[in-house]
Amino acid sequence: MKNFRASIKVEVLPGVFSSERTVSFSNGATKYQLLLDESQLIGDSSLPVEILDESAEGYLISLPSDTFTSGSTVRVPRNLVELY
């Protein structure tokens, strides 16, 4: 399932600039945050991602921007990902 397109549900808050958004999501106890332009979101609360790898625990995804703490690649549980 490598390089498959998908999305994850995220919480979206305003950023500093008019079209900037602060996006966050949780992977269990770890919370990730990143800054994006609003045009990078799907609707009001979905973030497009690319699946890089799949395991029994979930997916390794590539985000459109680096998170504040972990770069742009993170592992997330399967229930967080919507495939399309």
C-alpha positions in Angstrom: 0.0 0.0 0.0 3.0 2.3 -0.4 2.5 5.7 -1.9 -1.2 5.5 -1.5 -3.2 8.7 -1.0 -5.3 9.1 2.2 -6.3 11.7 4.7 -6.5 12.1 8.5 -9.0 14.0 10.6 -7.4 17.0 12.3 -8.2 19.8 14.6 -7.8 23.2 12.9 -7.1 26.5 14.5 -6.2 29.9 13.0 -2.6 30.7 12.4 -0.8 34.0 12.6 -1.5 35.0 9.0 -5.0 35.1 7.4 -4.7 31.9 5.4 -2.4 30.1 7.8 -3.8 27.2 10.0 -2.4 25.4 13.0 -3.3 21.7 12.5 -3.1 19.1 15.3 -3.8 15.4 15.7 -3.0 12.8 18.3 -1.4 9.4 18.1 -2.2 8.0 21.4 -0.4 10.0 24.0 1.6 12.0 21.4 0.1 15.2 20.0 1.5 16.5 16.7 1.1 20.1 15.4 2.0 21.8 12.2 1.4 25.0 10.3 -0.2 24.9 6.8 -1.9 27.1 4.3 -5.7 26.6 4.4 -5.6 25.5 0.8 -3.7 22.3 1.9 -6.7 21.1 3.8 -9.6 19.1 2.5 -12.7 20.8 3.8 -12.6 22.0 7.4 -10.9 19.1 9.1 -9.1 16.7 6.8 -5.4 16.7 6.0 -4.2 14.8 2.9 -1.3 12.5 3.6 0.7 9.9 1.7 1.1 6.4 3.1 4.7 5.3 2.9 4.5 2.0 4.7 1.9 -0.3 6.4 2.3 -2.5 9.5 -0.1 -4.3 11.9 0.1 -1.3 14.2 -0.9 1.3 11.5 0.6 3.4 8.8 3.8 5.4 8.3 2.5 8.6 6.7 4.1 11.6 5.1 2.5 14.9 6.0 2.6 18.0 3.7 4.7 19.9 6.2 7.0 19.2 9.2 5.4 18.9 12.6 6.9 21.1 15.4 8.6 18.1 17.0 8.9 15.1 14.6 9.5 16.1 11.0 7.0 15.2 8.3 6.9 11.5 8.7 5.0 9.9 11.6 3.4 6.5 12.4 -0.3 6.6 13.1 -2.9 4.0 14.0 -5.2 2.6 11.2 -8.3 4.2 12.7 -6.9 7.7 12.2 -6.5 7.2 8.4 -9.2 7.5 5.7 -8.2 5.8 2.4 -9.3 7.1 -0.9 
